[in-house]
Amino acid sequence: MSKVEEFEELRPLLFSIAYRILGSVSEAEDAVQETWLRFDASTTRPVSAKAFLSATVTRIAIDVLRSARVRREEYTGPWLPEPLLNDPYEDPERAAELADSVSMAALLLLERLSPLERSVFVLREVFAFGFDEIASAVGRSEAACRQLLVRARRHMSEGRPRFEADRRQRQELATRFFEALSQGDVGGLQNLLSADVQLVGDGGGKAPQLAKAVVGAESVARLLASVYPLMARIDITCEQHEINGQPGAVFRDRDGKVLHALALDVLDGQIQSIRSVINPDKLGHLGPVADAWAVDREVKQARKRTQ
């Protein structure tokens, strides 16, 4: 097998590792590309391409995350991960761990960890790497990695997200939610939301966004019902998709450009949180990006016409 074939076979795994460490599609893709360049430039073939490439992409991702954390501390408004429509890596034996670990709720929880803790947790808990492989990847002893994992597990267990296990029920609830959303049905929306539901938007200061999270079923339902029917009037369309392994949708303008992505957390037959990513810098991997400011102006004009 050639170097290119070895690398391409492992590319899905490498991206999935990098994305969980970084929470960014674009940064994960860059980390994978840099991993290839280092692999291609190496003069000797490693005994295990998987071990070598996984360690390399992990070290690159750790370095990127250390600088990214500074930028995120200065971020305008709430920071959310870049929406992921499809996780390229599949492992039937670890399907549950893979799905839960890529959710926005889990990625936000991982933000609490140091880069080393996060990397050790991802490699061990999500991908079941051995401690010898993890030690090589992060440049620490096996004993130190075990301690890092203990700390990471403690932080994660304090707020580990839970999701509706039945995939069909999740999707049925999401379909009802988006139907009520398009109709501006406040009561219908409210019935689908948990009492303490949170609506969070990430515009990064580069698109219209909520000043702060909106909390409570009535407040969230009224806000959503006041905006989305107006968006439909100006030809904004809603495409249901899984977003980070959970029910969601991508919204597009009349030209088919991506306006924003919406992800839902569902548990016990109700929506627990709604996260909207509208920052154009985080949507480019989904296709050409709409001008959110122009759409906002059109929505406001449509509102005036209805008053």
ABEGO torsion letter per residue (X at the ends): XBAAAAAAAAAAAAAAAAAAAAGBAAAAAAAAAAAAAAAAABABBBABAAAAAAAAAAAAAAAAAAAAAAAAAABBEBBBBBBBABBABBBAAAAAAAAAAABAAAAAAAAABBAAAAAAAAAAAAAGBBAAAAAAAAGBBAAAAAAAAAAAAAAAAAABBBBBABAAAAAAAAAAAAAAAAAGBAAAAAAABBAABBBBBBAGGABBBBABBBBEAAAAAAAAAAAAAAAAAAGBBBBBBBBGGBBBBBBBBAAGBBABBBBBBBBGGBBABBBBBABAAAAAAAEBBBBAAAAAAAAAAAAAAAX
